[in-house]
Amino acid sequence: MSSNLIVVFIASTLMFAVAGYSSDPTENIRSIMVDNQIVRRGITHQATLRAMRTVPRHLYVPHEQRRFAYFDRPLPIGFGQTISQPFMVAFMTEVIDPKPHYRVLEIGTGSGYQAAILAEIVEKVYTIEIIPALANRAKEVLSRFYDNVSVKIADGFYGWEQAGPFDAIIVTAAAGTIPPPLVDQLREGGKMVIPVGSPYMVQQLMLVEKRGGRMVTRNLMPVRFVPFTRN
Ligand code: SAH
């Protein structure tokens, strides 16, 4: 870890020199992150691994957290919210099996990092955030690199009806139950991944597949996410 740390500190001082993903001096640390935290834990989806090696996670976290950006844990992003641990982002991305032609809906933009990972892989990403300041910050950074991401400030419970149906939906806040509008907006055969359970407790990460208009659910693993809030 000490060599990782050194690279992270050097990287954070070079941050302002980063003009774009292509000239990024943090590529190395990202590669170590992917190998140690993600490949080692069994993620094999190639497009996901490629995206995780590409997106500069440090650009999506607040300045004071940047030196921790490639650590194996979630980080605070302000307003009581967090950016998920890198492995969790990779796992949730792999589980929806995103394809290049996909239109994906994310609920809980937060830092914008998960949206960026998706934007590397699929045709179009729609993402909804309930806290305006987070939505605006994510929109600003995402717009520097992507023209295939739309960010909306709203209660994600209702989804994004005009943009649906979606090939896949990723919910990154823990809901007590699966919001029915999201099921409606998932296409037949589509996949949704969502943490379900009480806020501030351990929840179940669930995979929801829509088959014959019905929901087929499977528990994936116990997780801990910030609460899905309502306006
Ligand atoms: N995907 C994010 C994780 C952010 S944490 C990332 O990559 O950083 C979950 C986010 O969900 C928080 O920003 C929180 O404000 C947001 N959220 C909670 N309830 C919501 C709701 N009803 N609609 C939209 N966003 C919501």
Residues whose N, C-alpha, C, O or C-beta is under 5 A from the ligand:
A	BS01	SAH	Q81 T82 I83 S84 I107 G108 T109 G110 S111 G112 Y113 Q114 I128 E129 I130 I131 L134 A154 D155 G156 F157 T172 A173 V226 P227 F228 T229 R230
